[in-house]
Amino acid sequence: MWLLTERSTLATDIGLLVLRLAAATVFVAHGWGDVFDAGVGTNIENYRDAGIPLPELSAPFTAYIQLVGGVAFALGALTRPLAVGFVVVMAGALLFVHRGEPLAIQPDGSGFGFAFIMGAASLALLLTGPGRWSVDHVLAARRGKAGRSRERSSADEALAGGRSVATTRSQREAA
């Protein structure tokens, strides 16, 4: 029954890592093509021809969030903010590029399945976070330790009536 109902922290972290790395790989590959193969200038023209709003902003945003954001996504850095950007990019692809196309990719390259699954993967990571094997988790853990130590200092100070505990102890030892 474990496979059907139980959650394992290890299995969850492995699943999130696999999802994050798979999505990042696809985003980096597409961003690389947009930046280095086709070029952002060509993409601006393509966006304009497709009727995508503000092509001078949306084409570079899409290219660079996929390339640079994809690398950060792989590391699990800024996962949730990047996931928001990826959801926006994939929603734009669904609305402006693939509207009215079938789910399955056709021989001519049409089909909305790719943008749909990449948007869904991004949304899943936005909702779940990157998992423990991520830069985000390491930074949050460090901040949590620092925050706990500050909280302890404040609590100790409050117990000492506004005086620091070190001062109170030294006063006691001197007395």
N, C-alpha and C positions, 0 to 999 in steps of 0.2 A: 504494500500500500504506500510505501515511502515515495515511490515514483509518481504516484497520483496526487498525493495530498501534502506531503511534508516539504518544507522549504529548508534548504541547506545554505548557510551563509557562503560556504566555499563554492557551491554550484552556482549560486546567484552571482557571485563576483566573477567567476569564470564566464558565465553567460553575458554579463555586462561588458567584460573585456573583449570577448569575441564580437559582440554587436558593435562596440565602439571601434575596434580595429577594422572590421569589415566596412562600416560606413565611412570611416576616415580614408581608407584605401580608395574607395570609389570617388569620394569628394576630391582627394588630392589628384587623382588621375584626370578628372574632368577639369579641375582648376589649372593643372599643368597645361592641358590642351588649350584652354581659354587664354592663358597668359603667354605661353611660349610657342605653341603651334599656330593657332589661328591668329592670335594677337588680340588684345583688348579693343583696338580700333576696329577690327573686323567684326568683333562681337557687338560693338556699339551700332554698327550699320545693320547687323542681323536683328538686333533687338528693335531698332527703329522700324525695320521692314515687317517685323512680327506684331507691331503695335504695342510693344511693352512700354509702359510709361517711363519717362525720364531715362532714356537709354544711356545718356552720358554719366548717370550715377548708377543705374541698376546693373549695367554690364560690368563695370569694374568691381562693384560691390560683390556681385556673384562670382566673378573670376577669383578675386583675392580671398573672399571668405572660404571658398572651396579649397584653394591652394594652401594658404597660411593657416586658416581655421582648421582645415583637415589635419594638418600636422599636429596642431595643439589638441585636437579632438583625440588623435591616436594616443597622445600622452595623458589624456584625461585632464587637461588644463583648460579652465574656463568652459567646462563642458556644457553647463546649462545655458549661459549666455550665447555660446556658439550654436547650441541646438535651436534656440529661438531664431537665429539668423538662418540656419539651414531649413527650418520649417517655412519661414517666409520665402526663401528662394524656391523651395519645392512647390509651395502653394502658387507662386508666380508661374512656374513652369506648367503646372496643371491648368491654371486659368488662361494663360496667354499663348502657350505653345501646344499643349496637348488636349485642349477642350474639344470634345466631340470625337476623339480618337478611341479605338477599342483598348481594352485593358492589355491584351497580349501584344507584344511588339511584333510588328508586321515586317515583311521583307524590305519595305522602303524605309524602315526605321521609325515609323509612326507607332504610337501606342503610349498609354499613360502609365503602364505598370511600373516602369523604372522610377519615375518621379514620385509615384504613389508610395512605393516601398521605402524609398529613401526619406520621404517626408515622415512616414510612419516610424522608421527607425530613429529619426531625429526627435520626434515627439516622445517616443518611449524613453530615450535618454534624458530628455528634458524633465519628464515626470519622475524617473527613478534616480537620476544622478549617475555618475560614472562608475560607482563601485569603489571598493577599498583599494584596488590596484590602480591608482590614479594620482596625479599631482594634486588635484583638488582635495582628495582625501588626506594626503600627507600634510598639506598646508592647513587644512581645517583641524587636524589632530594637533599640530603645533600651536595653532592659535587657541585651541581649547585648553591646552596645558597652560599657556600663558594667561589665559582668561581665568582659569581656576586659581592660579597662584595670586593674581590680583584680587580675586574675590576673597581668598583666604586672608590676605593682608588687610582688606577692608573690614572683614569680620573680626579679626584680631584687634584692629584699631577700635572698632565699635565696642568690643568687650572691655577694652582698657579705658573707656570713657573719653575717646577722642585722642588719647595719647598713643604713640606707637608702642607696641609690645616690647621692643628692644629697650626703649627708654624706661618703661615701667619695670622691667626686670633689673636693669642696672640701678634704678632707684631703690628697689627692694634689697639688692645686694649691698648697696652702700649704707642702708639703714641698720 
